Amino acid sequence: MGRASRQDIKINEPLLKPLIANLIANVKARRVKGGFTQQSLAMDAGLAINTVSEIEQERIEDIRLSTVAALANAFGEKDPLKLLRKP
């Protein structure tokens, strides 16, 4: 079994849509609850502010697991998969 190429996995695939919806809701809610601005969250996570903005505006075309992990770390969450679960 070979590695999946980037083109093999699309965000708009039906199985991934609920996970992305959960991520969007969790990032928005945790950012506000934690008193972060989009800019401060991006800085704490080591991400571009555009990345945080695009996530919250539901304009993400793909997302790396490392981005999910960086966001979780910025929120003080040890399990990045919690960001993909229903809020």
N, C-alpha and C positions, 0 to 999 in steps of 0.2 A: 504494500500500500504506500503510495507516494505522498509527499507533502501537498497540502492544498495550496494552490497559488492564490494570490490576492484576488484574482478574478473569479475564483471558485466560490467565494463566500461573499454574499451581498447583504447589506443591511435590510434591503426591502424584501428579503425572503420571509415568508409568513412565520416561520419558527422564530426568527430573530426580532420581529416587530415588538412583541410584548416585553422582551428584555430591554430593548432600546427605550420603550415608553417608560419602563420602571427606572432606568438610568436617568432619564430626563427629569422625572418627578422627584427622584431622590436628590439629584444635584441641586435642583431649585430649592427644595425644602431644607436641605441641610445647610446650604449656603446662607439662606435667610435666617434660619434658627441659630447658626453659628456666628452671625454678625459679619459675614464676609461680604465684600463687594465682589463683583466679577473679577476686577483687577487684583484684589488681594488674594482671592482664591487661586487665580492663575499663577500668581507669584509664589504662593506657598506650595503649589503642586508642580511648579517648574514647567508650566504650560504657557502657551500664547493666550492672551486674553480673547483672541478670536475663537479659540477652541472652546473655551467656557461659554462664550456668547452663542456660538453655533449650537452647542448642546442644548442650552436653555431655550433657544428659539426653534428647536426641532429641525435644524438645518444640517444635521450631520449626515454625511454620505458614507462614512466608515469610521470606525473607532478601534483603536488598538487596545489590547489588554493592558499594555503599559500605561495608557492614559487613564483607564479605569483604576489601576493600582495607584497611580499618582494622585488622583482625586481622593481615593479612599485614605491614603496616607495624610493628605492635607486636612481631612476631616477627623483624623485620629482613629480611623477605623482599621482594625487589623485584618479583617476579611474583606477584600475588594468585591467578592461576589455578593455581598449584602447590598451593594449599589444596584445590582441587577434584579433584586427581589422586589416584590410589591412593597411600597412604602407603608 
